[in-house]
């Protein structure tokens, strides 16, 4: 029966023709690596940066093998200076992360919304000058929701709910439904096919975590927030298609946006 169904499908395709669709690839590119992006963003080698980012001007896709092959990264990590995970663990453990609305966890969200900050920001990818900042709050909210759903923990519930409440405050302050640790100008660059470090990747993590907080932890406020975010990005895509073309929309999606499909559904 499986062979018969496959043959029937092939007949239908041959009879009615093929449809135009976005080409996908399972071959990761160097710019798909967050570590590579982080090192590139912090490199002082201007010539190297221009070389890597030159594919934006050419409107290349990850399937342009010959061009991508010439962008094999050089070793730009300094010798030594290895990141101490134990030090990070102790810092998180002793800083009361999650209490009082998330502290340093939501620093860049408050900064983007124009709200006062009373903490210092995380470093690394979460530092205020890094373009991927904010994605970790999504990981935290998703993980905490799953832990709470598995074992129940009143203190954890209070902490993760406080983070959601702080994010809601940031979203309300912005007033458009937008919620992120970086400004919406990142999406202006994305839509203009200009270099930017995976803004939709970060937005996906935030939206997915709010869905987890609603589904697994019963936080109705989180559902309202993620719905407002979906409305905001729906309007953004509509504006891109109206101002430019559907082709421009598909071209911009050559970057890291796959996760958005399922969360928007």
Secondary structure, 3 states (H helix, E strand, C coil): CHHHHHHHHHHHHHHHCCCCCCCCCCCCCHHHCHHHHHHHHCCCCHHHHHHHHHHHHHCCCCCCHHHHHCCCCCCCCCCCCCCCHHHHHHHHHHHCCCHHHCHHHHHHHHHHHCCCCCCCCCCHHHCCCCCCCCHHHHHHHHHHHHHHHHHCCHHHHHHHHHHHHHHHHHHHHHCCCCCCCCCCHHHHHHHCCCCCCCHHHHHHHHHHHHHHHHHCCCCHHHHHHHHHHHHHHHHHHHHHHHHCCHHHHHHHCCCCCHHHHHHHC
